[in-house]
Amino acid sequence: MSNENPQTPAVDGWFPYEPSKPVKLISPIVLAYMGDAIYEVAVRQYLISLPNLRPNHLHRSATGLVSAKAQCAILQFLDSSMLTEEERDVARQGRNAKSGTVPKNADVAEYRHATAFECLIGHLYYTGQLERIQKLVHSGIEFMKNR
């Protein structure tokens, strides 16, 4: 993987496209944009590992895990039991970021916490912490299954 910007550390992600600037300089909203995609793929991979693969069931199940309400609950669970201080700080920055959009299926607090969760996932992705993403996503899914 070549690194055209010598001030941007190489990312051990899925594809060889590194961010245009150091991770610390990427907006929390942009990290959330990536985190949303990473989390969506993780949830889909989890659902496809289950025996019921009917498309309608997959969609309903995915919605129950990727909604702002679900992500808010997962972040609150993780924050109380698993997050490091650095991860809490990243999530706080995501929660406080102004996205400029209005949530349609969640209240503002849930939406901001969901953005915080996605920001954290995006940050972990761009800092090459894929095992940490796996651990947090797995814990979040288990939490939601047992609610």
Buried (B, 14 or more C-beta within 10 A) or exposed (E): EEEEEEEBBEBEBEEEEBBEEEBEEBEBBBBBBBBBBBBBEBBBEBBEEEEEEEEEEBEEBBEBBBBBBBBBBBBBBBBEEEBEEEBBEBBBBBBEBEBEEEBEEBEEEBBBBBBBBBBBBBBBBBBBBBEBBEBBBEBBBEBBEEE
